[in-house]
């Protein structure tokens, strides 16, 4: 392996330079603020979980191919990197039993051994928000409203939140169409690829699993999904299946109470791959760019019972932060502009009293002004200006012997070249005022 290859992260993992990480943290902060507005509080869980915690929660494909599963060379115990933030939440609840309903959010890394491509990585961040302990459809509404507000915050115009119910899937595909249980998971996974590979390819794959009559029924369901929500309800009611009214009423209530109804679209082909979902499921997609879902989630009322002998209803969602950022950059909603958090850089020449310079630097920092301090004195001011400009710092405070003795300093805007002669106190107040305006 060459030196250059050695320095590159593993496939699907990334390094983030300051200008990208600053942008990412701004995005995290905006989303976190929305979570807090809705009354969610933060928790944290480990990146590494015992294999027993992850086992039996996600389905065969995830557990046999996608989870980063390993043994340490000096231990016989098995571990896994967390695949999502939901199963760790279920373990967390089983351990601490917080008061219900429990509303939590978590922003953290997860790992999936997938084939990297646009919008899909092996290490990525999830922004999860969940409500434990409520069966009310209003909890589902609250989750969808958070998604609406996140998309509004980032100025997305053309997006839809697709919703479905796993119970409807069971009634239609298993009871009405009569797909055998040993085939149903494979069929669901094929149908779930409809947006990715198109209806023709989906039908070709289904032909390997189903007879002609079953295929024709599935084609009808796919065509019904293209209708407006009201028309879909009418068509589903015609099926006259036992219990279907209960599930339809639940979907109607959710759509009626969500804050932006025009964004909600029933999609009878929406499956979502994880095994733990029990009823309502959703995915949020943008028209452009074609990058997959930017958010998703649903109800998982039986997951916590895998850890304790008690059913705890639960519903949650996750913002796909990597895809959201990639989409925002492609659409021009976000731009990589800031190279640094430093607001001012101190320029001083070689002959200046270093202790006096440090006193000024400390004074700036005590006033919560992010200050860059070059450790060696410079030969001339222009050299210092160029150094700060390369670092993306907007302001320079120029310090010389005369400035220190007279307490009058030059504060220069490096971008506009505008200069102000100010006392240290005036310079601090000016910079603090600028900070408040941002």
Buried (B, 14 or more C-beta within 10 A) or exposed (E): EEEEEEEEEEEBBEEEEEBBEBBBEEBBEEBBEBBEEBEBEEBEBEBEBEBEBBBEBBBEEBBEEBBBBEEEEEEEEBBBBBBBBBBBBBBBBBEEEBEBBBBBBBBBEBBBBEEBEEBBBBBBBBBBBBBBBBBEBBBBBBBBBBBBBBBBEBEBEEBBBBBBBBBBBBBBBBBBBEBEEEBBBBBBBBBBBBBEEEEEEBBEBBEEBBEEEBBEBBBBBBEBBEBEBEEBBEBBEEBEBEEBEEBBEBBBBBBEBBEBEEBBBBBBBBBBBBBBBBBBBBBBBBEEBEBBBBBBBBBBBBBBEBBBEEEBBBBBBBBBBBBBBBBBBBBEBBEEEBBBEBBBBBBBBEEBEEEBBEEBBEBBEEBEBBBBBBEEBBEEBEEBBEBBBEBBBBBBBBBBEEBBEEEBBBBBEBEEEEEEEBEBEBBBEBBBEBEEEE
